[in-house]
Amino acid sequence: MAFAAQAQTVGGRWEVLGPGPILNGQVEGIDGGEVVGAVNTIAAHPTDADVLFAGGANGGIWRTDNATALSPTWVSQAENIGSLAIGAIEFDPTDPSHQTLIAGTAQVSSVNYGGPRIGMLRTTDGGANWQLINPDGVLDNRDVFGVAARGSILVAGTSAGVYRSTDSGDTLAMVSGAPGTGLPVGKVADLASDPSNIDVLYVPVTEGSARGIYRSGDRGATWVKVSDQAIDDLLNMISRKTEIAVGNAGQVYVGIIERFELVGVFRSADGLSPWTSLGLPTTVEEGGVAIGIHAGGQGYIHFSIVADPGNSNIVYLGGDRQPEFGAGVPGSKLTFPNSIGANDYSGRLFRGDASLPADSRWVPLTHVGTANNSSPHADSRDMAFDALGNLIESSDGGVYKRTQPGNASGVWVSINGSLQTTEYRGADWDAVSGRVMGGAQDNGTSESVVPASAIFDSVSNADGGDPAVQDRTSATQSTRYSSHQVLYRFQRRTVDAANNVLTAAFPELAPLAGSPPLSGQFYTPIAVHYSDPSRLIFGASNGVYETFDRGDTVALVSNRRVNAADANPMVYGAIGDPELIYFAADLELYLRSSASGGSFAQLLSLPEVPRDLDIDRDAPTRLFAMTRNNILFSSDGGGSFVDITGNLTALSPNGTLRTMAYLTGKDMLAVGTLTAGTFVSMGTSGFGQWQPLGTDLPSVPISELSYDDVDQLLVAATLGRGAWRLETGDIPVDRVLADGFEG
């Protein structure tokens, strides 16, 4: 068997479904309520307000050339360079044509996993082409939190310290800890450039024995500590995130996060002179309780800071979300509006003026601080100014613009347009209406509105739960199930072929006699029955629950907790065995069948935690189990397994296995990885030989694969690029053998 045959691709093009954007999301006062997904970093063209670059937490690099339009058009870049997890992006100020940018990869998603950390990326043609910079793999598995490019000099602030190149990235040397550099060993959580002096850089060293703020006056070659004792004392606590902003007059601002919230904001007129504490922005809620910018306790990942380009005393800060009015009073039932007029958990941002007295220094940049009580999505990540003086902000909802940020006359608007950075954790296809529904990190559950359109509508906000669709028992109606995190506000909707919602309800999940109340996991797996539209199972935190009335009532059928941190290992119902349930808990597999009389049998323990299961519905004793590194196959219902990982390791050497789906009627098994795409194997090869599946899918983590055998299509929920589909109807069942796997 030739190796070349292994590389041949099965199937056609993966087609992106969306969203881009999602309407009616969790923002306030913004037309359309547009949200899309986490954008971790932004870079604004210094002279052209229409040109912006955005780096998704797992969505890759995007460019727009009409950012001032009502709905900007974004174009993705470097889709297949190896990672779409972007930690930083900056223009090179030494390039007068503004065509050179530098970016870095990092794991910055709120779900705590994502694309691989592969180093820096550089373009010299405005993003048309990007070069990977990681000589000898020195930046492998390093988070790049900050970058600077000065011609052939490249500097990266990383989780291991500062790296520097003097030859455009051909070589990279560690500066931190090197003799004569003045920079100690330790994590560097940011890297800031001085717009008034291209030779000057700043970094916060937040780990090690010599923590502090360090300044370089020679483009990163040597450094001197410039922080004072007050800053050092905070950094010597448990500093989770520290960011620096430098203004056009050389003024420097530092924001320090301890554990989960902002604990200090400091200013120096030139980064060398004494530092002044600016206090902390707060609002006064019920009972006189002061609440800061991190009401949600997520300062370790959601914080942004930028200096005003025209006023050296003004700085802007972004935190996580708005608090309820009674958030600081135990037992309070007062929710919204809060003291500044917020009516939802939207963005929490402030403007500070160092020239004003402490009691009037900070004012809201949202709600009462705007002309229309507007606010962007929660969870701020980055801010920058465009060439017209508008404040551009990125968050877990995408990219937003605040007009007239220096006063209360401006408003917040969305510039998400066609940007597609949604981090779906799961998605399911509705064959009756030809639509897809997905559950997303930070952007709730959303679904397509019109076929062939990337514009989706929000079903619910917050974090989306596991979406599930029952579309097999009727040609005219389907049932869609959705929820927030921890199965909160579990919803059931009946939808017709034209996508009209016929009925909607929030089932009580009332426990039947003898069963304790269902307690959801943060991401609660749901499985609809293969053939009975009234039945579902839930992988709750206190066991497996079953319903025979579409969620109105539930009964505990096993007290084992289903693996759900990064998985959905449950199967429910099969042809000829309506009572069948397979699920995985810890290392163990469990089976209930019609023959077992309602009881579960523990099957074999696997060497690694199972993260996904599937079966051949026509022959349910054919069971597939996936772990992080292996795929196992049982032909006897879990009595014994054989390893069918085969050549998948060679095809995907760094591709952690994530999800799989058995293609009913084709005897194919499809798998999706965190880093290397999708692959397929055939039963006629013993499921031991693998080939790439489909083309044109970006290098994005695959959260979930789901197969709809009614429409014969495979849906991929991706963590950073929304939902995609692959038509499988024209893939012949003997394709793999025809490609050279006869033996």
Phi, psi and omega in degrees: 000125183277143178297329182301327180296329182295334185273352181290137186271136176262137175090174183264217184273137166289134181249126179287135179261330183131195003271160177188081002257190169259130178270158175061039178277188188272068173232174179228133174071016181251126182306129179081342181061041188289132169222164180211325183149171189292120170249115188276332187207151181222153175224123182258133178302134186290340182232351184233107184292347179280343185258118176227148170243141178230139177243114182286151176301324172219016186254359177084188183265135179231151177229139170238143176249009176218052183296339179274357178287162179297325178224090185298149174262124181250144179237128180283151183225155176052044186294332186238031180279348176128339178201141176249014180269100189256123181263333183199154174206136182213150169283153172269111184289350179276353179264106183294342179273352179058038179257354183255126176226157177231140180225163177224152179260146181198155174270101186234009180289149178292344178273000174068020169208172180165206181295162183289156176266106190244004176117216181251159176233142182221138174234145174240008180230036175072016176105357178297325178222140179236141179250132175282131179242105179198062184300131179059019178067024185293338180258007176304131176063019173258131173283124176262104185269339181208148183220155173211137177237131176226078184066238180281351178269124178237137181230137179231129171263119190231176178294347178252353183130196183263131173247151183216140175237142175247006183228041177061024175099002176297325174226154177226133179241143175284122178273319182301124178084352180286142181303134175084356182273336182078000182254122182283165173292140177153158179301138175245112189273354180196165172214120184242141179257148176269112181292345179270350181206106187291350178276346190261130176229155176229145173220148169262124173266113190249004174222164180097188187264356182228053183293152179161183175263128183240145183237137174244135176253008182225042174062038171094003181284314179229158188220155175223141180284132183237355181282158178259184186294325181297318177292315181300321180299320179290320179292334180279356171276212180260081182279115181270334184199131176225130181232153185233140174231137180239133183264177184291342177263008181086002179290147186236134175241142179231131174242130186242128177256126173251119183058268191239358185212161178292131180239349180196140173230128185229154179225139170232140183295332182214012181079357180239324182284175185305152179264142178243131175284132180261008183070194184234138175288133178216165165236152182260116183255197185310137177073015181074017181282126178271128181238133185275201187278352181243065178297335179268000178067033184242034180296337181296343179227336186247093178201137177219153181209139177208145178271143177294136184285343185246338182238114187290352180262353187255136178224152181239139179233145174234136179244218181261279188222168176286145174270154167293157182300322182264019187299331183265005182244111181304132178082357181295142177255007181276127183248260180244154003286155174267192190292339180252010175095008177290138178242012181199174179276061182267191187294152182232102185226151185222156172246133179240143179236109184294343181277351183264160176300157185302324185283352178231015187287324187249134177226151180295145175261001180235171171053249181296346177270013178230174179276347185221023178059036184267161180200141177281185176297155178291171170072070182290145182233327183201157175216151177203166177251138175276178186291347179261002179089009174280146177272122177257129183230138175245151185205188177289354176259352180126223185236133183226160180235135174249115177282153179042059185292344182280356178211186184267012183271347184275177180222164174264136175226155177274140168237031178292319178048237183266012178301140182227095181228024184293132177263085177282135173264342177197155177207150179219149183262141175252104183288338181291315182257350181069039179235162177242148176232137182224151175254122190244150169295124174070350183233024170065204177256134180223162182212154179291145183261311181236129177305143180075004175250138179276356180280123180250168176240148181279131173271318177204161185256203184064216175269133181281140175273190181287117179278146179215141181232132172255106185229019188260343190256357179214142177271353185242343182220147173231166175239127180248134179243137180208169181193172166275188172299157183052028178063022179293139181052050174302128188235143177235126179230137172262128188231140180267183185292339178267010178074021175275133177279116182273318177218152176216138181209160174245089184305145185282342186052043183290126181289133175288165184308130179093349180256137175286162177301143179290132177243113186287151167279167180305314173241101187270114178297140177232138175228125175275150180293145185296326186228344182256111186291349182267355189248140174215163168231153181234135175267079185280171180289338180249021174133185180264127179247147180234142176234143176249004182226038173062031173102356178296316176231154180222155177228138176286123180247346174204140180268010177277140182272120181291140175300124184220356183301320178214042189202170170214066187273069177222142175228137186223115174083144178206163177298124180086353180215080183292341182270000187294131170221127165248139169208163180241134176224122188056233180268355189263151172250145181231148182223132166238135179225170178300329182284344185272356178070026177094355180262155179263141174250135175279127179267201182293150169274139181263158182289337176231163181293124176291131179248351176202150176225151170202165182222167167275110186297333178281339180218079192293354173282351175274103189244136177244136178231136181241133170247186181300326188238351187220157172239130184241149181230134175238133177261359184234036174069028177096005177291326177208156182229151169238147180279121181246020179300321173049227183279005178298326178297321179288322180289329184227069188298332180244016186265091177304131182288140187233314190206159177209163178209130175276130182269096183303134179088348179244351182053046178240148173241121178257142178231150175237144183244170177281337189225347191233009175097209186239149183219163182217150175221158184248147175297330180292345175259010185074016183057025182254354179242132188239150176222154174301143182246113177078165179236167171073014174273128180296170178281068186240146176299136176265114181281317184205138168252134174226137183250129176254107184281351174288309179266358181052057176220152181252129179252132176249119170272121183250151179267078177136343180227027173072212184250143179228158177224152178229119176290130181246357184298332183262009176273112180294147184293343180257019185300316183296318178297321179294339180269009170112017181255034180292339180154000000 
